[in-house]
Amino acid sequence: MKIALGAFSIESNSFAHGQTTLDDFKKQIFFVGNEITRDCAGPTVELAGAWDVFTQAGVDIVPTLVATSSPRPPVTDDAFDVISDGIVNAILSDVDGVYLSLHGASYCQGDDDPEGTLLEMVRKKIGPDKLISISLDLHAYFTKKMLAYADIATAYRTAPHIDLYETGARAAQLLVDAIKNGIRPKVYRAEAPMITSAERHDNTKGPFKELIDLCRKAEENEGILSVSLLATQPWLDVEELGWKVIVTTTGSDVDGQLIADEITRAAWDRREQFMETVALPPPEALHQAVTSSGLCAVSDLGDATNGGSPGDSTVLLREALRSKDSGTFILSVADAKAAESAYAAGIGKEITLAICDGAPGEYNERTTITGIIEKVANKKIQYTHPAAGGSLDDPGQSALIKITTSALTTYLVLHANPVRVIDPVIYELFDLDVREFSAVQAKSPNGFKVGFARVTTDYRLANTEGPTSADLFTLTFNKRPKPLFPFERI
């Protein structure tokens, strides 16, 4: 048995300024052909899970191309062309099937559905009879085109995401079994006209747990191979935006539509519960975090870098500069020009910098700081969060600046390139123990809880504005379907 393997994974954000280029992928995870190994994207991600299943089954793996990026702004068309052509051209004509690790919520400058386009290209290459299996993020928006060309589809069941390996292994095992048994699986899809902030996408409690439990229960039915709830990430301005349920069955003789429709109705019935929030206004969130007992993480919801925001918010920085609380707060801001200046100034120098370039009132409002450069660095970080699987990222030239112009002592980690602040590694770049601080900034609506758990389980959510705002009414959608909850109360 011969199976082609590849990956194109990025969660895109329609509202983040900038673009994601091929170089951005190459700075993170980009491997071609024989460069691809089990652990090339990380030892606990989908690719590793699929690789282990294929190896144990004696499959002849045909490596194509693996391109993975942190969530970022839309991908350039040129970058997608190189990635998609690299995957498709490396698929040999005699493969029995194809496995692709996708995110499911990518977005290109000239294509709202590049993953659907990639699957269409793969189908044309291998013909109508061979099987395509894909693994997805729980926040995929699984389009009609994806449905048309994928024979097997399955997604994470956890949020925060900790089952990447298991998801890849499941997609691979279903593909191997289908080829061995000569069956033709079929994917069904149902849609719920709703979108919500990711704050309550938590499989361990509340309405989200109830829905995930329904998916697991449905898999006990004969002929049902996989049932996945896709609580699509809301920061995409696309025509097919909305929650989905996808069901993979053993074939067209097993009706997966009834199950998909049932779970979709259950999600719709709970829609108002997903609008409930514990997020606080930024001043109150920072105050509670700083004055709590022990280290407290304060998450900057509008600048969630695991949702594609560029990490350039100055909201919490500005709040820290005017805070009357005593204590210590460490946070991160991405600004290439300011980071370059701080890095060049060197350790021990006092420096005055204008951070970011937003207009007054914008989330990344230009903010002037004066502080002492404590440390500088220019090396990669390795994530410890389960969803990042030990993968590397490059913050570029970075500096740790101590600011003492208010009652609150603020430590600013200024870095050139956006990185995911889903665990403490951007701060540990400077050999810091964040547990010694009163508060630490995270940038995620939910996933940070797992990543920061090794240093604290206490957290506050700051309801900041930005490209990943929890208040979806602050974002300008032009393509989204109508009606769509909560914009239209259907």
C-alpha positions, 0 to 999 in steps of 0.5 A, spaced: 500 500 500 502 506 497 499 513 500 502 520 499 502 524 505 503 532 506 500 538 510 498 545 509 496 548 515 494 555 517 489 559 521 487 565 517 484 572 519 481 576 514 481 582 519 489 582 521 493 587 517 499 584 513 500 578 509 503 571 510 508 569 505 512 563 503 518 566 507 513 566 513 512 558 512 519 557 511 521 561 518 517 556 521 515 549 518 517 547 511 519 541 508 519 538 501 520 530 499 525 526 503 526 532 508 519 530 511 520 525 517 515 523 522 517 529 527 518 534 522 512 538 524 513 536 531 512 529 535 505 530 537 501 533 531 497 530 526 503 528 521 506 524 527 500 520 528 498 519 521 506 517 520 505 512 526 499 509 523 502 508 516 509 505 519 505 500 523 501 498 517 507 497 513 505 503 508 509 505 503 509 513 505 510 518 499 512 524 502 510 531 498 510 537 502 509 540 509 508 547 510 505 549 517 504 556 520 502 560 526 495 563 525 496 569 521 493 574 516 491 572 509 496 567 505 499 570 498 497 567 492 504 566 490 505 562 497 499 558 496 501 556 488 508 554 491 505 549 496 499 546 493 503 545 486 509 542 491 504 537 494 500 535 488 506 534 483 510 530 488 504 525 488 506 519 484 501 516 479 500 509 483 499 511 490 493 508 493 490 514 497 492 521 500 492 523 507 493 531 508 493 535 514 489 541 513 487 546 518 480 548 515 480 555 516 485 558 511 484 564 507 488 567 501 488 573 498 485 571 491 481 565 494 477 564 500 477 556 500 484 554 498 484 548 502 478 546 497 482 548 491 488 544 494 483 538 494 480 539 487 487 539 485 489 532 488 483 529 486 484 531 478 491 528 479 489 521 482 482 520 479 476 519 482 477 512 484 482 513 489 481 515 496 483 522 500 483 523 507 484 529 511 484 531 518 482 538 521 482 543 526 476 543 530 475 551 528 475 549 520 469 552 516 469 545 511 466 548 505 462 545 499 468 544 495 472 540 501 466 536 502 466 534 494 473 532 494 474 529 501 472 521 502 474 521 509 474 527 514 475 528 521 477 533 526 480 535 533 475 533 539 478 538 544 478 545 546 483 547 548 486 543 542 490 537 545 488 531 541 492 533 534 496 526 534 490 522 535 486 526 530 492 525 525 492 517 527 484 517 526 484 520 519 490 515 517 487 509 520 480 510 517 484 511 510 488 504 511 482 500 513 478 503 507 483 501 502 484 494 505 477 493 506 475 496 499 470 500 501 468 507 499 467 512 505 462 518 504 462 525 508 456 528 510 455 535 512 450 540 516 450 547 517 448 551 523 447 559 521 451 561 527 458 564 529 461 565 536 467 567 540 471 562 542 471 563 549 466 558 551 469 553 546 471 548 552 470 541 551 471 540 558 464 543 560 458 547 559 454 547 552 460 545 548 462 539 552 455 536 551 455 537 543 462 533 543 459 528 547 453 527 542 459 526 537 462 521 541 455 517 542 453 518 535 460 514 533 457 508 536 452 507 531 454 502 526 457 504 519 459 511 523 466 512 522 467 519 525 463 525 527 466 532 528 463 538 530 466 544 527 465 551 531 468 555 526 473 560 528 469 567 527 475 572 524 474 570 517 470 574 512 467 568 507 461 566 504 460 559 508 462 562 515 458 558 520 458 552 524 458 545 521 458 538 523 461 533 519 460 525 519 464 520 515 460 513 514 462 507 511 459 509 504 453 512 501 448 506 504 449 509 511 446 515 512 450 520 516 445 526 514 440 524 520 446 525 525 449 531 522 442 534 522 441 532 529 447 535 532 447 541 528 440 542 531 443 541 538 448 546 537 443 551 534 439 550 540 444 552 545 447 558 541 445 563 546 449 560 551 455 561 547 454 568 548 455 568 555 462 571 557 466 572 563 471 577 559 472 583 563 474 591 561 481 591 560 482 596 566 479 591 571 482 585 568 489 587 569 487 590 576 484 583 578 490 579 575 495 584 578 492 584 585 490 576 585 494 572 590 500 569 586 501 569 578 495 570 574 495 570 566 491 576 563 489 574 556 488 579 551 482 577 547 483 582 541 490 580 540 489 573 540 495 570 536 493 563 535 487 566 532 491 570 527 492 577 530 499 580 529 501 581 536 501 588 536 496 591 541 498 596 545 491 596 549 494 592 556 501 596 555 497 603 555 493 600 561 499 598 565 502 605 564 497 608 567 495 603 573 495 605 580 496 598 582 503 595 585 506 589 582 509 586 576 506 585 569 510 582 563 507 582 556 509 582 549 508 586 543 510 585 536 513 591 532 519 590 528 522 597 527 521 598 535 524 591 536 530 593 531 532 599 535 531 596 542 536 590 540 541 595 537 541 599 543 543 593 547 543 591 554 543 597 560 541 602 556 535 607 557 531 608 551 525 611 549 521 608 543 514 609 540 511 602 540 506 600 534 503 605 529 496 605 530 491 611 530 489 614 537 483 609 539 485 603 535 487 597 538 494 598 536 495 605 538 502 608 537 504 608 545 511 611 547 515 608 553 521 609 556 525 604 560 531 600 561 533 594 556 535 588 561 536 583 556 536 582 548 535 575 544 535 573 537 533 566 537 527 561 536 522 559 541 520 552 542 512 551 544 511 547 550 503 548 548 500 541 546 497 544 540 504 546 537 507 540 538 514 542 540 514 546 534 519 552 533 517 559 531 522 565 530 520 572 534 526 575 531 530 581 534 527 581 541 528 585 547 526 585 554 525 592 557 523 594 564 518 600 565 517 604 571 513 610 570 507 608 574 506 604 580 506 598 576 513 595 574 512 593 567 516 588 563 515 589 556 518 583 551 518 587 544 520 582 538 520 583 531 515 577 528 509 575 531 509 569 535 503 565 539 503 567 546 499 560 548 504 558 553 510 562 557 516 561 552 516 568 549 518 570 556 522 564 557 526 566 551 530 571 556 531 565 562 525 568 566 521 565 571 514 568 570 512 565 576 516 571 580 511 576 576 504 578 579 501 578 572 503 575 565 499 576 558 497 571 554 494 572 547 488 567 546 481 566 548 481 559 551 487 555 548 492 559 553 489 555 559 493 549 557 499 552 555 500 556 561 497 551 566 505 549 568 506 556 571 499 558 573 491 556 573 489 563 575 487 567 569 482 573 567 480 575 560 481 582 558 475 584 553 480 588 548 478 590 541 483 588 535 482 583 529 480 577 534 475 581 538 470 577 542 465 582 540 464 580 533 460 586 532 466 591 532 469 587 526 466 589 519 464 583 515 462 584 507 462 576 505 459 573 511 452 569 509 445 572 512 442 571 516 447 569 521 447 569 528 448 573 532 448 579 527 441 577 525 437 574 531 434 568 527 
